[in-house]
Amino acid sequence: MEVILKQDVAGLGYKNDIVKVKAGYGNNYLIPNGFALIANDSNKRLVNENVRQAAHKAAKVKQDAEALAAKVGDLTIELKTKAGESGKIFGAVTALQISDALKAKGFDIDRKKVVLKESPKQLGTYNAVLDLHKEVKHEIKVKVVGE
């Protein structure tokens, strides 16, 4: 079954993408929750017209995302957390903590746009990806240090 996404869906696609999904997932989750439309001819034409009209807005959004990525640059976020003697931290570092640290440095990036490649459970340096736009991804370093 083909559907047109009405908004970004993590792991599936971005707004206005036409994606193939299993019929049950589309009919029972995506369409009733307002995340997607059935990809028939009239809906495809409607989405193509909306995309054409919003193309100049999309270019500006992408340009803003690229500017934010350039402004962030090679930033290293340092997060202090409690840890045991072996270096194992209590709990785990989350995207919310990284987002709050970015806000403290003056970058307003939503926690949903912060993707950790691996969940930090030890002291050390980890990589996090900022998903600023569907074509703009920026990698930063997260340094986890003990208090």
N, CA, C and O atoms as CSV, one atom per row, in Angstrom:
chain,resi,resn,atom,element,x,y,z
A,1,MET,N,N,0.846,-1.175,0.000
A,1,MET,CA,C,0.000,0.000,0.000
A,1,MET,C,C,0.890,1.236,0.000
A,1,MET,O,O,1.868,1.311,0.744
A,2,GLU,N,N,0.547,2.188,-0.828
A,2,GLU,CA,C,1.286,3.444,-0.876
A,2,GLU,C,C,0.496,4.526,-0.152
A,2,GLU,O,O,-0.716,4.654,-0.321
A,3,VAL,N,N,1.220,5.311,0.669
A,3,VAL,CA,C,0.602,6.425,1.373
A,3,VAL,C,C,1.463,7.666,1.191
A,3,VAL,O,O,2.659,7.584,0.915
A,4,ILE,N,N,0.820,8.816,1.355
A,4,ILE,CA,C,1.514,10.105,1.317
A,4,ILE,C,C,1.564,10.615,2.755
A,4,ILE,O,O,0.526,10.778,3.397
A,5,LEU,N,N,2.755,10.864,3.252
A,5,LEU,CA,C,2.901,11.313,4.640
A,5,LEU,C,C,2.489,12.774,4.772
A,5,LEU,O,O,2.897,13.620,3.977
A,6,LYS,N,N,1.682,13.057,5.777
A,6,LYS,CA,C,1.236,14.423,6.046
A,6,LYS,C,C,2.169,15.152,6.990
A,6,LYS,O,O,2.096,16.375,7.115
A,7,GLN,N,N,3.058,14.404,7.665
A,7,GLN,CA,C,4.047,14.988,8.561
A,7,GLN,C,C,5.223,14.025,8.635
A,7,GLN,O,O,5.135,12.891,8.164
A,8,ASP,N,N,6.327,14.478,9.229
A,8,ASP,CA,C,7.498,13.629,9.382
A,8,ASP,C,C,7.169,12.471,10.321
A,8,ASP,O,O,6.593,12.672,11.390
A,9,VAL,N,N,7.540,11.263,9.913
A,9,VAL,CA,C,7.361,10.083,10.754
A,9,VAL,C,C,8.735,9.434,10.903
A,9,VAL,O,O,9.343,9.016,9.918
A,10,ALA,N,N,9.222,9.354,12.151
A,10,ALA,CA,C,10.557,8.815,12.410
A,10,ALA,C,C,10.674,7.393,11.884
A,10,ALA,O,O,9.815,6.551,12.144
A,11,GLY,N,N,11.737,7.137,11.147
A,11,GLY,CA,C,11.998,5.809,10.627
A,11,GLY,C,C,11.225,5.469,9.368
A,11,GLY,O,O,11.420,4.393,8.803
A,12,LEU,N,N,10.347,6.365,8.912
A,12,LEU,CA,C,9.543,6.068,7.732
A,12,LEU,C,C,9.787,7.073,6.615
A,12,LEU,O,O,10.034,6.683,5.473
A,13,GLY,N,N,9.720,8.363,6.931
A,13,GLY,CA,C,9.937,9.367,5.898
A,13,GLY,C,C,9.546,10.745,6.382
A,13,GLY,O,O,9.227,10.956,7.552
A,14,TYR,N,N,9.582,11.678,5.444
A,14,TYR,CA,C,9.310,13.076,5.749
A,14,TYR,C,C,7.991,13.504,5.111
A,14,TYR,O,O,7.421,12.784,4.291
A,15,LYS,N,N,7.524,14.669,5.493
A,15,LYS,CA,C,6.264,15.202,4.992
A,15,LYS,C,C,6.262,15.216,3.461
A,15,LYS,O,O,7.254,15.578,2.828
A,16,ASN,N,N,5.138,14.818,2.888
A,16,ASN,CA,C,4.883,14.769,1.443
A,16,ASN,C,C,5.636,13.665,0.714
A,16,ASN,O,O,5.593,13.619,-0.515
A,17,ASP,N,N,6.320,12.778,1.420
A,17,ASP,CA,C,6.950,11.627,0.788
A,17,ASP,C,C,5.888,10.574,0.500
A,17,ASP,O,O,4.944,10.402,1.271
A,18,ILE,N,N,6.050,9.875,-0.616
A,18,ILE,CA,C,5.187,8.742,-0.930
A,18,ILE,C,C,5.965,7.494,-0.560
A,18,ILE,O,O,7.027,7.225,-1.122
A,19,VAL,N,N,5.428,6.723,0.399
A,19,VAL,CA,C,6.135,5.545,0.896
A,19,VAL,C,C,5.229,4.321,0.812
A,19,VAL,O,O,4.004,4.427,0.857
A,20,LYS,N,N,5.863,3.156,0.689
A,20,LYS,CA,C,5.133,1.891,0.701
A,20,LYS,C,C,5.150,1.356,2.120
A,20,LYS,O,O,6.207,1.258,2.744
A,21,VAL,N,N,3.977,1.012,2.624
A,21,VAL,CA,C,3.850,0.424,3.951
A,21,VAL,C,C,2.920,-0.774,3.862
A,21,VAL,O,O,2.193,-0.942,2.883
A,22,LYS,N,N,2.950,-1.595,4.885
A,22,LYS,CA,C,2.016,-2.716,4.935
A,22,LYS,C,C,0.605,-2.164,5.147
A,22,LYS,O,O,0.419,-1.128,5.786
A,23,ALA,N,N,-0.372,-2.866,4.604
A,23,ALA,CA,C,-1.759,-2.389,4.633
A,23,ALA,C,C,-2.262,-2.170,6.060
A,23,ALA,O,O,-2.958,-1.188,6.318
A,24,GLY,N,N,-1.931,-3.048,6.972
A,24,GLY,CA,C,-2.401,-2.909,8.341
A,24,GLY,C,C,-1.828,-1.675,9.016
A,24,GLY,O,O,-2.537,-0.972,9.736
A,25,TYR,N,N,-0.543,-1.409,8.786
A,25,TYR,CA,C,0.113,-0.242,9.382
A,25,TYR,C,C,-0.512,1.039,8.835
A,25,TYR,O,O,-0.755,1.985,9.585
A,26,GLY,N,N,-0.769,1.068,7.545
A,26,GLY,CA,C,-1.371,2.249,6.933
A,26,GLY,C,C,-2.809,2.458,7.374
A,26,GLY,O,O,-3.182,3.555,7.791
A,27,ASN,N,N,-3.628,1.395,7.282
A,27,ASN,CA,C,-5.055,1.519,7.580
A,27,ASN,C,C,-5.357,1.640,9.067
A,27,ASN,O,O,-6.331,2.292,9.443
A,28,ASN,N,N,-4.552,1.033,9.910
A,28,ASN,CA,C,-4.866,1.009,11.336
A,28,ASN,C,C,-4.110,2.038,12.168
A,28,ASN,O,O,-4.518,2.340,13.289
A,29,TYR,N,N,-3.018,2.578,11.639
A,29,TYR,CA,C,-2.231,3.532,12.434
A,29,TYR,C,C,-2.028,4.864,11.717
A,29,TYR,O,O,-2.440,5.907,12.223
A,30,LEU,N,N,-1.405,4.837,10.559
A,30,LEU,CA,C,-1.030,6.094,9.896
A,30,LEU,C,C,-2.241,6.938,9.494
A,30,LEU,O,O,-2.297,8.125,9.815
A,31,ILE,N,N,-3.201,6.348,8.804
A,31,ILE,CA,C,-4.338,7.113,8.295
A,31,ILE,C,C,-5.274,7.567,9.426
A,31,ILE,O,O,-5.641,8.742,9.448
A,32,PRO,N,N,-5.683,6.686,10.379
A,32,PRO,CA,C,-6.573,7.160,11.453
A,32,PRO,C,C,-5.961,8.228,12.351
A,32,PRO,O,O,-6.679,9.084,12.868
A,33,ASN,N,N,-4.643,8.188,12.543
A,33,ASN,CA,C,-3.993,9.183,13.399
A,33,ASN,C,C,-3.634,10.461,12.647
A,33,ASN,O,O,-3.069,11.386,13.232
A,34,GLY,N,N,-3.957,10.520,11.358
A,34,GLY,CA,C,-3.720,11.733,10.588
A,34,GLY,C,C,-2.280,11.911,10.136
A,34,GLY,O,O,-1.876,13.018,9.778
A,35,PHE,N,N,-1.496,10.827,10.149
A,35,PHE,CA,C,-0.108,10.912,9.708
A,35,PHE,C,C,0.035,10.750,8.199
A,35,PHE,O,O,1.065,11.123,7.638
A,36,ALA,N,N,-0.988,10.198,7.525
A,36,ALA,CA,C,-0.849,9.891,6.101
A,36,ALA,C,C,-2.200,9.921,5.393
A,36,ALA,O,O,-3.259,9.890,6.020
A,37,LEU,N,N,-2.125,9.983,4.058
A,37,LEU,CA,C,-3.274,9.865,3.152
A,37,LEU,C,C,-3.016,8.702,2.204
A,37,LEU,O,O,-1.864,8.356,1.945
A,38,ILE,N,N,-4.074,8.103,1.690
A,38,ILE,CA,C,-3.904,7.072,0.669
A,38,ILE,C,C,-3.359,7.750,-0.589
A,38,ILE,O,O,-3.820,8.830,-0.961
A,39,ALA,N,N,-2.388,7.127,-1.238
A,39,ALA,CA,C,-1.726,7.736,-2.401
A,39,ALA,C,C,-2.497,7.420,-3.679
A,39,ALA,O,O,-2.014,6.660,-4.518
A,40,ASN,N,N,-3.700,8.000,-3.840
A,40,ASN,CA,C,-4.418,7.864,-5.105
A,40,ASN,C,C,-4.081,9.049,-6.004
A,40,ASN,O,O,-3.359,9.956,-5.588
A,41,ASP,N,N,-4.595,9.049,-7.227
A,41,ASP,CA,C,-4.217,10.089,-8.195
A,41,ASP,C,C,-4.584,11.495,-7.730
A,41,ASP,O,O,-3.778,12.415,-7.868
A,42,SER,N,N,-5.781,11.678,-7.182
A,42,SER,CA,C,-6.191,13.022,-6.784
A,42,SER,C,C,-5.339,13.534,-5.619
A,42,SER,O,O,-4.968,14.707,-5.595
A,43,ASN,N,N,-5.028,12.663,-4.655
A,43,ASN,CA,C,-4.181,13.091,-3.539
A,43,ASN,C,C,-2.766,13.384,-3.994
A,43,ASN,O,O,-2.131,14.306,-3.481
A,44,LYS,N,N,-2.254,12.609,-4.959
A,44,LYS,CA,C,-0.909,12.865,-5.496
A,44,LYS,C,C,-0.861,14.229,-6.178
A,44,LYS,O,O,0.093,14.983,-5.990
A,45,ARG,N,N,-1.904,14.554,-6.984
A,45,ARG,CA,C,-1.950,15.855,-7.660
A,45,ARG,C,C,-2.019,16.989,-6.636
A,45,ARG,O,O,-1.350,18.011,-6.787
A,46,LEU,N,N,-2.825,16.802,-5.604
A,46,LEU,CA,C,-2.966,17.816,-4.566
A,46,LEU,C,C,-1.643,18.053,-3.850
A,46,LEU,O,O,-1.262,19.199,-3.611
A,47,VAL,N,N,-0.945,16.982,-3.507
A,47,VAL,CA,C,0.340,17.106,-2.815
A,47,VAL,C,C,1.385,17.731,-3.733
A,47,VAL,O,O,2.173,18.564,-3.284
A,48,ASN,N,N,1.408,17.346,-5.013
A,48,ASN,CA,C,2.365,17.934,-5.960
A,48,ASN,C,C,2.148,19.441,-6.092
A,48,ASN,O,O,3.114,20.199,-6.182
A,49,GLU,N,N,0.899,19.878,-6.105
A,49,GLU,CA,C,0.606,21.308,-6.186
A,49,GLU,C,C,1.058,22.020,-4.911
A,49,GLU,O,O,1.636,23.105,-4.975
A,50,ASN,N,N,0.798,21.416,-3.765
A,50,ASN,CA,C,1.236,22.018,-2.504
A,50,ASN,C,C,2.753,22.097,-2.420
A,50,ASN,O,O,3.299,23.087,-1.933
A,51,VAL,N,N,3.439,21.054,-2.894
A,51,VAL,CA,C,4.904,21.040,-2.887
A,51,VAL,C,C,5.443,22.121,-3.807
A,51,VAL,O,O,6.405,22.809,-3.464
A,52,ARG,N,N,4.827,22.276,-4.979
A,52,ARG,CA,C,5.283,23.291,-5.928
A,52,ARG,C,C,5.136,24.683,-5.332
A,52,ARG,O,O,6.018,25.526,-5.498
A,53,GLN,N,N,4.022,24.932,-4.637
A,53,GLN,CA,C,3.797,26.247,-4.045
A,53,GLN,C,C,4.720,26.501,-2.850
A,53,GLN,O,O,5.089,27.642,-2.570
A,54,ALA,N,N,5.083,25.433,-2.156
A,54,ALA,CA,C,5.905,25.600,-0.957
A,54,ALA,C,C,7.397,25.442,-1.241
A,54,ALA,O,O,8.200,25.441,-0.307
A,55,ALA,N,N,7.781,25.309,-2.500
A,55,ALA,CA,C,9.185,25.067,-2.843
A,55,ALA,C,C,10.089,26.207,-2.381
A,55,ALA,O,O,11.175,25.956,-1.857
A,56,HIS,N,N,9.663,27.445,-2.566
A,56,HIS,CA,C,10.517,28.564,-2.144
A,56,HIS,C,C,10.629,28.632,-0.628
A,56,HIS,O,O,11.677,29.010,-0.103
A,57,LYS,N,N,9.543,28.266,0.098
A,57,LYS,CA,C,9.621,28.216,1.555
A,57,LYS,C,C,10.582,27.125,1.997
A,57,LYS,O,O,11.352,27.310,2.939
A,58,ALA,N,N,10.535,25.983,1.310
A,58,ALA,CA,C,11.400,24.853,1.658
A,58,ALA,C,C,12.869,25.212,1.450
A,58,ALA,O,O,13.727,24.797,2.230
A,59,ALA,N,N,13.158,25.976,0.408
A,59,ALA,CA,C,14.536,26.397,0.169
A,59,ALA,C,C,15.038,27.268,1.320
A,59,ALA,O,O,16.190,27.149,1.734
A,60,LYS,N,N,14.179,28.138,1.831
A,60,LYS,CA,C,14.579,28.987,2.951
A,60,LYS,C,C,14.777,28.159,4.221
A,60,LYS,O,O,15.719,28.403,4.975
A,61,VAL,N,N,13.908,27.192,4.463
A,61,VAL,CA,C,14.033,26.341,5.647
A,61,VAL,C,C,15.337,25.550,5.582
A,61,VAL,O,O,16.037,25.413,6.586
A,62,LYS,N,N,15.659,25.028,4.398
A,62,LYS,CA,C,16.908,24.279,4.233
A,62,LYS,C,C,18.108,25.201,4.451
A,62,LYS,O,O,19.087,24.815,5.090
A,63,GLN,N,N,18.026,26.407,3.923
A,63,GLN,CA,C,19.116,27.367,4.083
A,63,GLN,C,C,19.304,27.728,5.562
A,63,GLN,O,O,20.435,27.862,6.030
A,64,ASP,N,N,18.197,27.883,6.296
A,64,ASP,CA,C,18.279,28.166,7.734
A,64,ASP,C,C,18.907,26.992,8.487
A,64,ASP,O,O,19.693,27.190,9.413
A,65,ALA,N,N,18.551,25.763,8.081
A,65,ALA,CA,C,19.120,24.570,8.722
A,65,ALA,C,C,20.619,24.483,8.453
A,65,ALA,O,O,21.392,24.138,9.347
A,66,GLU,N,N,21.033,24.793,7.223
A,66,GLU,CA,C,22.462,24.779,6.897
A,66,GLU,C,C,23.206,25.855,7.679
A,66,GLU,O,O,24.330,25.630,8.128
A,67,ALA,N,N,22.587,27.025,7.846
A,67,ALA,CA,C,23.214,28.096,8.612
A,67,ALA,C,C,23.363,27.693,10.076
A,67,ALA,O,O,24.386,27.977,10.699
A,68,LEU,N,N,22.349,27.034,10.623
A,68,LEU,CA,C,22.423,26.562,12.008
A,68,LEU,C,C,23.513,25.500,12.154
A,68,LEU,O,O,24.246,25.495,13.143
A,69,ALA,N,N,23.620,24.610,11.180
A,69,ALA,CA,C,24.670,23.579,11.224
A,69,ALA,C,C,26.052,24.224,11.170
A,69,ALA,O,O,26.963,23.789,11.875
A,70,ALA,N,N,26.218,25.247,10.350
A,70,ALA,CA,C,27.501,25.943,10.261
A,70,ALA,C,C,27.799,26.689,11.564
A,70,ALA,O,O,28.950,26.759,11.997
A,71,LYS,N,N,26.764,27.240,12.179
A,71,LYS,CA,C,26.935,27.973,13.429
A,71,LYS,C,C,27.320,27.019,14.571
A,71,LYS,O,O,28.141,27.361,15.422
A,72,VAL,N,N,26.723,25.830,14.578
A,72,VAL,CA,C,27.053,24.834,15.599
A,72,VAL,C,C,28.487,24.362,15.393
A,72,VAL,O,O,29.235,24.217,16.360
A,73,GLY,N,N,28.874,24.125,14.162
A,73,GLY,CA,C,30.249,23.753,13.831
A,73,GLY,C,C,30.718,22.500,14.524
A,73,GLY,O,O,29.972,21.525,14.618
A,74,ASP,N,N,31.947,22.507,15.014
A,74,ASP,CA,C,32.549,21.350,15.683
A,74,ASP,C,C,32.353,21.439,17.191
A,74,ASP,O,O,33.296,21.255,17.961
A,75,LEU,N,N,31.143,21.718,17.597
A,75,LEU,CA,C,30.833,21.902,19.005
A,75,LEU,C,C,30.948,20.584,19.773
A,75,LEU,O,O,30.541,19.529,19.285
A,76,THR,N,N,31.501,20.660,20.964
A,76,THR,CA,C,31.543,19.517,21.868
A,76,THR,C,C,30.744,19.885,23.109
A,76,THR,O,O,31.074,20.841,23.812
A,77,ILE,N,N,29.691,19.118,23.371
A,77,ILE,CA,C,28.846,19.332,24.542
A,77,ILE,C,C,29.427,18.521,25.685
A,77,ILE,O,O,29.745,17.343,25.518
A,78,GLU,N,N,29.566,19.148,26.847
A,78,GLU,CA,C,30.069,18.432,28.020
A,78,GLU,C,C,28.930,18.270,29.016
A,78,GLU,O,O,28.361,19.252,29.492
A,79,LEU,N,N,28.607,17.026,29.324
A,79,LEU,CA,C,27.542,16.728,30.268
A,79,LEU,C,C,28.131,16.095,31.521
A,79,LEU,O,O,28.880,15.121,31.443
A,80,LYS,N,N,27.786,16.653,32.671
A,80,LYS,CA,C,28.264,16.102,33.941
A,80,LYS,C,C,27.189,15.184,34.498
A,80,LYS,O,O,26.006,15.522,34.517
A,81,THR,N,N,27.627,14.018,34.952
A,81,THR,CA,C,26.703,13.049,35.513
A,81,THR,C,C,27.391,12.257,36.607
A,81,THR,O,O,28.620,12.200,36.665
A,82,LYS,N,N,26.613,11.660,37.455
A,82,LYS,CA,C,27.172,10.837,38.515
A,82,LYS,C,C,27.608,9.502,37.920
A,82,LYS,O,O,26.922,8.918,37.081
A,83,ALA,N,N,28.774,9.036,38.381
A,83,ALA,CA,C,29.304,7.785,37.862
A,83,ALA,C,C,29.968,7.003,38.985
A,83,ALA,O,O,30.412,7.563,39.987
A,84,GLY,N,N,30.021,5.700,38.788
A,84,GLY,CA,C,30.698,4.847,39.744
A,84,GLY,C,C,32.199,4.884,39.530
A,84,GLY,O,O,32.687,5.547,38.615
A,85,GLU,N,N,32.929,4.173,40.374
A,85,GLU,CA,C,34.389,4.173,40.267
A,85,GLU,C,C,34.880,3.535,38.978
A,85,GLU,O,O,35.955,3.879,38.489
A,86,SER,N,N,34.106,2.611,38.422
A,86,SER,CA,C,34.522,1.938,37.185
A,86,SER,C,C,34.247,2.794,35.943
A,86,SER,O,O,34.631,2.414,34.837
A,87,GLY,N,N,33.594,3.933,36.115
A,87,GLY,CA,C,33.299,4.800,34.979
A,87,GLY,C,C,31.903,4.605,34.435
A,87,GLY,O,O,31.499,5.305,33.506
A,88,LYS,N,N,31.154,3.665,34.995
A,88,LYS,CA,C,29.786,3.438,34.547
A,88,LYS,C,C,28.887,4.496,35.165
A,88,LYS,O,O,28.920,4.718,36.376
A,89,ILE,N,N,28.079,5.153,34.329
A,89,ILE,CA,C,27.226,6.219,34.835
A,89,ILE,C,C,25.912,5.643,35.354
A,89,ILE,O,O,25.465,4.574,34.939
A,90,PHE,N,N,25.315,6.388,36.274
A,90,PHE,CA,C,24.020,5.993,36.815
A,90,PHE,C,C,22.951,6.514,35.858
A,90,PHE,O,O,22.830,7.724,35.661
A,91,GLY,N,N,22.181,5.615,35.265
A,91,GLY,CA,C,21.189,6.013,34.276
A,91,GLY,C,C,21.843,6.068,32.909
A,91,GLY,O,O,22.764,5.303,32.624
A,92,ALA,N,N,21.376,6.961,32.073
A,92,ALA,CA,C,21.942,7.126,30.733
A,92,ALA,C,C,21.767,8.577,30.307
A,92,ALA,O,O,20.901,9.285,30.821
A,93,VAL,N,N,22.584,9.007,29.376
A,93,VAL,CA,C,22.464,10.352,28.818
A,93,VAL,C,C,21.372,10.309,27.753
A,93,VAL,O,O,21.368,9.424,26.897
A,94,THR,N,N,20.453,11.259,27.807
A,94,THR,CA,C,19.324,11.268,26.880
A,94,THR,C,C,19.413,12.448,25.913
A,94,THR,O,O,20.207,13.372,26.094
A,95,ALA,N,N,18.579,12.385,24.890
A,95,ALA,CA,C,18.508,13.474,23.910
A,95,ALA,C,C,18.023,14.759,24.569
A,95,ALA,O,O,18.412,15.849,24.149
A,96,LEU,N,N,17.189,14.653,25.582
A,96,LEU,CA,C,16.701,15.834,26.292
A,96,LEU,C,C,17.848,16.571,26.985
A,96,LEU,O,O,17.899,17.801,26.953
A,97,GLN,N,N,18.765,15.833,27.608
A,97,GLN,CA,C,19.909,16.470,28.260
A,97,GLN,C,C,20.794,17.176,27.233
A,97,GLN,O,O,21.287,18.275,27.488
A,98,ILE,N,N,20.994,16.556,26.089
A,98,ILE,CA,C,21.806,17.169,25.030
A,98,ILE,C,C,21.112,18.416,24.498
A,98,ILE,O,O,21.760,19.437,24.265
A,99,SER,N,N,19.798,18.340,24.305
A,99,SER,CA,C,19.030,19.487,23.830
A,99,SER,C,C,19.113,20.649,24.824
A,99,SER,O,O,19.275,21.803,24.425
A,100,ASP,N,N,19.003,20.338,26.120
A,100,ASP,CA,C,19.110,21.391,27.141
A,100,ASP,C,C,20.503,22.014,27.147
A,100,ASP,O,O,20.637,23.226,27.314
A,101,ALA,N,N,21.540,21.196,26.965
A,101,ALA,CA,C,22.903,21.727,26.915
A,101,ALA,C,C,23.095,22.622,25.690
A,101,ALA,O,O,23.791,23.634,25.763
A,102,LEU,N,N,22.478,22.248,24.567
A,102,LEU,CA,C,22.549,23.087,23.365
A,102,LEU,C,C,21.817,24.413,23.594
A,102,LEU,O,O,22.281,25.464,23.151
A,103,LYS,N,N,20.671,24.364,24.286
A,103,LYS,CA,C,19.928,25.595,24.584
A,103,LYS,C,C,20.748,26.512,25.479
A,103,LYS,O,O,20.701,27.733,25.329
A,104,ALA,N,N,21.494,25.935,26.405
A,104,ALA,CA,C,22.345,26.737,27.287
A,104,ALA,C,C,23.445,27.440,26.499
A,104,ALA,O,O,23.907,28.510,26.894
A,105,LYS,N,N,23.866,26.838,25.384
A,105,LYS,CA,C,24.889,27.456,24.531
A,105,LYS,C,C,24.280,28.389,23.490
A,105,LYS,O,O,25.012,29.009,22.718
A,106,GLY,N,N,22.940,28.499,23.455
A,106,GLY,CA,C,22.294,29.436,22.547
A,106,GLY,C,C,21.740,28.818,21.281
A,106,GLY,O,O,21.378,29.547,20.358
A,107,PHE,N,N,21.661,27.496,21.204
A,107,PHE,CA,C,21.118,26.819,20.017
A,107,PHE,C,C,19.797,26.173,20.402
A,107,PHE,O,O,19.772,25.262,21.230
A,108,ASP,N,N,18.701,26.631,19.813
A,108,ASP,CA,C,17.379,26.093,20.140
A,108,ASP,C,C,17.074,24.916,19.209
A,108,ASP,O,O,16.514,25.092,18.127
A,109,ILE,N,N,17.450,23.726,19.648
A,109,ILE,CA,C,17.241,22.514,18.861
A,109,ILE,C,C,16.374,21.572,19.684
A,109,ILE,O,O,16.703,21.242,20.823
A,110,ASP,N,N,15.267,21.145,19.098
A,110,ASP,CA,C,14.319,20.276,19.783
A,110,ASP,C,C,14.946,18.912,20.073
A,110,ASP,O,O,15.773,18.426,19.302
A,111,ARG,N,N,14.550,18.303,21.181
A,111,ARG,CA,C,15.118,17.012,21.574
A,111,ARG,C,C,14.806,15.922,20.563
A,111,ARG,O,O,15.553,14.949,20.457
A,112,LYS,N,N,13.715,16.066,19.817
A,112,LYS,CA,C,13.349,15.057,18.821
A,112,LYS,C,C,14.295,15.078,17.629
A,112,LYS,O,O,14.328,14.128,16.847
A,113,LYS,N,N,15.059,16.145,17.486
A,113,LYS,CA,C,15.995,16.257,16.382
A,113,LYS,C,C,17.403,15.803,16.761
A,113,LYS,O,O,18.318,15.852,15.939
A,114,VAL,N,N,17.572,15.360,18.007
A,114,VAL,CA,C,18.861,14.855,18.478
A,114,VAL,C,C,18.802,13.327,18.452
A,114,VAL,O,O,17.953,12.717,19.102
A,115,VAL,N,N,19.718,12.717,17.690
A,115,VAL,CA,C,19.742,11.258,17.567
A,115,VAL,C,C,21.083,10.757,18.081
A,115,VAL,O,O,22.139,11.142,17.579
A,116,LEU,N,N,21.028,9.896,19.086
A,116,LEU,CA,C,22.246,9.289,19.625
A,116,LEU,C,C,22.497,7.976,18.893
A,116,LEU,O,O,21.605,7.133,18.796
A,117,LYS,N,N,23.718,7.805,18.376
A,117,LYS,CA,C,24.045,6.566,17.686
A,117,LYS,C,C,24.105,5.399,18.662
A,117,LYS,O,O,23.714,4.280,18.331
A,118,GLU,N,N,24.594,5.667,19.853
A,118,GLU,CA,C,24.610,4.661,20.909
A,118,GLU,C,C,24.290,5.364,22.214
A,118,GLU,O,O,24.641,6.529,22.401
A,119,SER,N,N,23.633,4.667,23.106
A,119,SER,CA,C,23.251,5.257,24.377
A,119,SER,C,C,24.449,5.281,25.318
A,119,SER,O,O,24.963,4.224,25.681
A,120,PRO,N,N,24.906,6.470,25.721
A,120,PRO,CA,C,26.062,6.563,26.615
A,120,PRO,C,C,25.767,5.981,27.994
A,120,PRO,O,O,24.873,6.446,28.700
A,121,LYS,N,N,26.526,4.964,28.361
A,121,LYS,CA,C,26.375,4.358,29.681
A,121,LYS,C,C,27.697,4.353,30.439
A,121,LYS,O,O,27.766,3.893,31.579
A,122,GLN,N,N,28.744,4.867,29.803
A,122,GLN,CA,C,30.073,4.969,30.411
A,122,GLN,C,C,30.545,6.413,30.241
A,122,GLN,O,O,30.018,7.149,29.406
A,123,LEU,N,N,31.523,6.806,31.022
A,123,LEU,CA,C,32.157,8.103,30.816
A,123,LEU,C,C,32.933,8.037,29.506
A,123,LEU,O,O,33.469,6.985,29.156
A,124,GLY,N,N,32.998,9.136,28.791
A,124,GLY,CA,C,33.736,9.156,27.532
A,124,GLY,C,C,33.103,10.106,26.535
A,124,GLY,O,O,32.241,10.912,26.885
A,125,THR,N,N,33.544,10.002,25.281
A,125,THR,CA,C,33.056,10.870,24.213
A,125,THR,C,C,32.209,10.051,23.246
A,125,THR,O,O,32.596,8.955,22.840
A,126,TYR,N,N,31.061,10.590,22.888
A,126,TYR,CA,C,30.117,9.918,22.005
A,126,TYR,C,C,29.713,10.870,20.889
A,126,TYR,O,O,29.887,12.083,21.004
A,127,ASN,N,N,29.172,10.312,19.807
A,127,ASN,CA,C,28.690,11.117,18.693
A,127,ASN,C,C,27.172,11.196,18.733
A,127,ASN,O,O,26.494,10.210,19.023
A,128,ALA,N,N,26.651,12.372,18.442
A,128,ALA,CA,C,25.212,12.577,18.318
A,128,ALA,C,C,24.970,13.287,16.989
A,128,ALA,O,O,25.783,14.104,16.557
A,129,VAL,N,N,23.860,12.974,16.350
A,129,VAL,CA,C,23.527,13.583,15.065
A,129,VAL,C,C,22.337,14.512,15.270
A,129,VAL,O,O,21.337,14.127,15.875
A,130,LEU,N,N,22.452,15.734,14.763
A,130,LEU,CA,C,21.354,16.689,14.782
A,130,LEU,C,C,20.648,16.599,13.434
A,130,LEU,O,O,21.240,16.912,12.402
A,131,ASP,N,N,19.397,16.174,13.438
A,131,ASP,CA,C,18.598,16.017,12.218
A,131,ASP,C,C,17.849,17.334,11.991
A,131,ASP,O,O,16.674,17.461,12.338
A,132,LEU,N,N,18.547,18.309,11.404
A,132,LEU,CA,C,18.005,19.656,11.271
A,132,LEU,C,C,17.021,19.798,10.113
A,132,LEU,O,O,16.123,20.639,10.157
A,133,HIS,N,N,17.186,18.986,9.091
A,133,HIS,CA,C,16.348,19.022,7.885
A,133,HIS,C,C,16.521,17.675,7.220
A,133,HIS,O,O,17.484,16.966,7.516
A,134,LYS,N,N,15.615,17.298,6.328
A,134,LYS,CA,C,15.751,15.976,5.729
A,134,LYS,C,C,17.018,15.842,4.891
A,134,LYS,O,O,17.459,14.725,4.617
A,135,GLU,N,N,17.606,16.954,4.483
A,135,GLU,CA,C,18.854,16.910,3.724
A,135,GLU,C,C,20.039,17.452,4.522
A,135,GLU,O,O,21.169,17.426,4.034
A,136,VAL,N,N,19.801,17.941,5.739
A,136,VAL,CA,C,20.869,18.528,6.542
A,136,VAL,C,C,20.983,17.773,7.863
A,136,VAL,O,O,20.117,17.876,8.731
A,137,LYS,N,N,22.055,17.022,7.996
A,137,LYS,CA,C,22.364,16.315,9.234
A,137,LYS,C,C,23.726,16.833,9.701
A,137,LYS,O,O,24.633,17.035,8.895
A,138,HIS,N,N,23.855,17.046,11.011
A,138,HIS,CA,C,25.108,17.588,11.538
A,138,HIS,C,C,25.524,16.765,12.751
A,138,HIS,O,O,24.708,16.481,13.628
A,139,GLU,N,N,26.782,16.388,12.794
A,139,GLU,CA,C,27.280,15.561,13.886
A,139,GLU,C,C,28.015,16.420,14.905
A,139,GLU,O,O,28.816,17.285,14.551
A,140,ILE,N,N,27.725,16.161,16.187
A,140,ILE,CA,C,28.429,16.837,17.271
A,140,ILE,C,C,28.992,15.789,18.222
A,140,ILE,O,O,28.600,14.622,18.189
A,141,LYS,N,N,29.906,16.223,19.058
A,141,LYS,CA,C,30.502,15.322,20.060
A,141,LYS,C,C,29.853,15.618,21.407
A,141,LYS,O,O,29.598,16.770,21.757
A,142,VAL,N,N,29.596,14.558,22.143
A,142,VAL,CA,C,29.047,14.656,23.500
A,142,VAL,C,C,30.055,14.016,24.437
A,142,VAL,O,O,30.330,12.819,24.356
A,143,LYS,N,N,30.600,14.832,25.328
A,143,LYS,CA,C,31.585,14.338,26.276
A,143,LYS,C,C,30.894,14.146,27.622
A,143,LYS,O,O,30.389,15.102,28.212
A,144,VAL,N,N,30.877,12.913,28.099
A,144,VAL,CA,C,30.242,12.598,29.374
A,144,VAL,C,C,31.338,12.520,30.419
A,144,VAL,O,O,32.241,11.690,30.323
A,145,VAL,N,N,31.254,13.403,31.436
A,145,VAL,CA,C,32.272,13.445,32.492
A,145,VAL,C,C,31.591,13.255,33.838
A,145,VAL,O,O,30.410,13.560,34.005
A,146,GLY,N,N,32.354,12.747,34.788
A,146,GLY,CA,C,31.829,12.527,36.131
A,146,GLY,C,C,31.789,13.810,36.944
A,146,GLY,O,O,32.567,14.735,36.710
A,147,GLU,N,N,30.885,13.853,37.886
A,147,GLU,CA,C,30.782,15.037,38.745
A,147,GLU,C,C,31.827,15.018,39.821
A,147,GLU,O,O,31.890,15.938,40.637
